[in-house]
Amino acid sequence: MYPAPFTYFRASSVSEAVNLLVENPDAKLLAGGHSLIPAMKLRLSTPSALIDIRRIPELSGIREEGDRIVIGATTIYDDIMRNELVQRTLPILPEALNVVGDLQVRNMGTIGGSLAHADPAADLPAVVLALNAELKAVGPNGERTIPADQFFVDLFTTALEPTEVLTAISFPKPAPRTGMSYQKFANPASGYAVVGVAAVVTLGADGKVSAARVAVTGAGPYAVRRQAVENALIGQEPTADVIKQAASQASEGMTFNSDIFASEEYRAHLTRVLTERAVSRAVERARSA
Ligand SMILES: Cc1cc2nc3c(=O)[nH]c(=O)nc-3n(C[C@H](O)[C@H](O)[C@H](O)COP(=O)(O)OP(=O)(O)OC[C@H]3O[C@@H](n4cnc5c(N)ncnc54)[C@H](O)[C@@H]3O)c2cc1C
């Protein structure tokens, strides 16, 4: 099906994009277009205008800013996966992006587009939660920083205002002896996450867990952290039994989706299994870091 008619704008700066959003209340920003255009073709989304932000130079690229790594919102997945700084410091990003869609999706999809879209089955929301990222947004009232913990609000809903542009994602550099892992059970047809779990674990000099962040995507309406699992790990020596016990709490108190692909019970089961795998792999990597 063809999309409903719309006006096309190409913004050359973030401020121009914000002004266009203010002037066109039904408009949508266009990044990689790999979620928005299919939705428009199905007429699930009928924006009056598209504001193309792909050619705004300041929105793209990866840079080091002191103790943080900052990735511009329109940076495509493939550029993130191939970046040496990201591979060395945030290896969970290439690990997760490697299982996103196919080559074409990875050459068009953008980190900002994925996070702003907040598809319940997207991979990156769990990863930015586990990495304790901050999201930078610019709107008519200037710039603000949104912690990843406050960004995902509901199904396809984020803390972004309709007139805000997500400009960058800022990650703290991990502490020494930190390991990380993303484990996904992919839908065999679409490749999206039926459930995906991201874990980032830091070990102290005594070999015990000094910090842990675990987040789940795909399972429920939006990606969430699993603090009960984190608390069960922190201060403990991460033996196989401790990790199993912690992971057994991963599905407690969660709301699970149920659809033709997986029941609530199956998603709850996958959440526990993938949490155990992600934490175990993160601990292994922390030990050899
Ligand atoms: C065949 C196929 C397979 C896929 N498989 C996977 C998968 O396995 N895992 C996965 O996670 N994803 C998958 N995707 C989705 C893909 O990752 C999309 O590219 C991504 O969800 C959206 O990014 P985009 O840059 O294409 O955004 P767009 O489609 O351009 O935009 C999506 C939404 O975000 C808004 N938006 C975009 N950028 C910004 C910004 N900077 N600020 C504010 N709002 C913004 C847009 O207005 C729109 O509402 C798949 C897509 C396809 C087509």
PDBQT file of the ligand as one rigid body, heavy atoms in Angstrom, charges set to zero:
ROOT
HETATM    1  C1  LIG A 301      13.072  -6.090   8.088  1.00  0.00    +0.000 C 
HETATM    2  C2  LIG A 301      13.338  -5.366   9.385  1.00  0.00    +0.000 A 
HETATM    3  C3  LIG A 301      13.884  -6.063  10.449  1.00  0.00    +0.000 A 
HETATM    4  C4  LIG A 301      14.157  -5.406  11.647  1.00  0.00    +0.000 A 
HETATM    5  N1  LIG A 301      14.687  -6.123  12.679  1.00  0.00    +0.000 NA
HETATM    6  C5  LIG A 301      14.959  -5.498  13.839  1.00  0.00    +0.000 A 
HETATM    7  C6  LIG A 301      15.549  -6.213  14.934  1.00  0.00    +0.000 A 
HETATM    8  O1  LIG A 301      15.842  -7.412  14.864  1.00  0.00    +0.000 OA
HETATM    9  N2  LIG A 301      15.785  -5.531  16.083  1.00  0.00    +0.000 N 
HETATM   10  C7  LIG A 301      15.508  -4.194  16.209  1.00  0.00    +0.000 A 
HETATM   11  O2  LIG A 301      15.748  -3.628  17.267  1.00  0.00    +0.000 OA
HETATM   12  N3  LIG A 301      14.964  -3.495  15.192  1.00  0.00    +0.000 NA
HETATM   13  C8  LIG A 301      14.701  -4.102  14.025  1.00  0.00    +0.000 A 
HETATM   14  N4  LIG A 301      14.153  -3.390  12.985  1.00  0.00    +0.000 N 
HETATM   15  C9  LIG A 301      13.821  -1.956  13.183  1.00  0.00    +0.000 C 
HETATM   16  C10 LIG A 301      15.030  -1.100  12.818  1.00  0.00    +0.000 C 
HETATM   17  O3  LIG A 301      16.001  -1.265  13.808  1.00  0.00    +0.000 OA
HETATM   18  C11 LIG A 301      14.606   0.373  12.660  1.00  0.00    +0.000 C 
HETATM   19  O4  LIG A 301      15.576   0.966  11.856  1.00  0.00    +0.000 OA
HETATM   20  C12 LIG A 301      14.486   1.152  13.939  1.00  0.00    +0.000 C 
HETATM   21  O5  LIG A 301      13.481   0.609  14.754  1.00  0.00    +0.000 OA
HETATM   22  C13 LIG A 301      14.080   2.596  13.702  1.00  0.00    +0.000 C 
HETATM   23  O6  LIG A 301      15.191   3.354  13.346  1.00  0.00    +0.000 OA
HETATM   24  P1  LIG A 301      15.143   4.294  12.094  1.00  0.00    +0.000 P 
HETATM   25  O7  LIG A 301      16.397   5.105  12.122  1.00  0.00    +0.000 OA
HETATM   26  O8  LIG A 301      14.874   3.497  10.891  1.00  0.00    +0.000 OA
HETATM   27  O9  LIG A 301      13.919   5.270  12.479  1.00  0.00    +0.000 OA
HETATM   28  P2  LIG A 301      12.671   5.766  11.632  1.00  0.00    +0.000 P 
HETATM   29  O10 LIG A 301      11.911   4.617  11.076  1.00  0.00    +0.000 OA
HETATM   30  O11 LIG A 301      13.093   6.833  10.693  1.00  0.00    +0.000 OA
HETATM   31  O12 LIG A 301      11.825   6.465  12.805  1.00  0.00    +0.000 OA
HETATM   32  C14 LIG A 301      11.162   5.705  13.797  1.00  0.00    +0.000 C 
HETATM   33  C15 LIG A 301      10.409   6.658  14.744  1.00  0.00    +0.000 C 
HETATM   34  O13 LIG A 301      11.323   7.388  15.552  1.00  0.00    +0.000 OA
HETATM   35  C16 LIG A 301      11.182   8.801  15.335  1.00  0.00    +0.000 C 
HETATM   36  N5  LIG A 301      12.549   9.344  15.320  1.00  0.00    +0.000 N 
HETATM   37  C17 LIG A 301      13.573   8.946  14.543  1.00  0.00    +0.000 A 
HETATM   38  N6  LIG A 301      14.682   9.611  14.867  1.00  0.00    +0.000 NA
HETATM   39  C18 LIG A 301      14.353  10.461  15.870  1.00  0.00    +0.000 A 
HETATM   40  C19 LIG A 301      15.100  11.422  16.641  1.00  0.00    +0.000 A 
HETATM   41  N7  LIG A 301      16.409  11.617  16.448  1.00  0.00    +0.000 N 
HETATM   42  N8  LIG A 301      14.439  12.115  17.581  1.00  0.00    +0.000 NA
HETATM   43  C20 LIG A 301      13.104  11.900  17.822  1.00  0.00    +0.000 A 
HETATM   44  N9  LIG A 301      12.365  11.008  17.131  1.00  0.00    +0.000 NA
HETATM   45  C21 LIG A 301      12.984  10.300  16.168  1.00  0.00    +0.000 A 
HETATM   46  C22 LIG A 301      10.475   8.936  13.993  1.00  0.00    +0.000 C 
HETATM   47  O14 LIG A 301       9.743  10.148  13.897  1.00  0.00    +0.000 OA
HETATM   48  C23 LIG A 301       9.583   7.716  14.008  1.00  0.00    +0.000 C 
HETATM   49  O15 LIG A 301       8.417   7.972  14.762  1.00  0.00    +0.000 OA
HETATM   50  C24 LIG A 301      13.873  -4.016  11.775  1.00  0.00    +0.000 A 
HETATM   51  C25 LIG A 301      13.320  -3.303  10.697  1.00  0.00    +0.000 A 
HETATM   52  C26 LIG A 301      13.067  -3.963   9.512  1.00  0.00    +0.000 A 
HETATM   53  C27 LIG A 301      12.485  -3.179   8.372  1.00  0.00    +0.000 C 
ENDROOT
TORSDOF 0
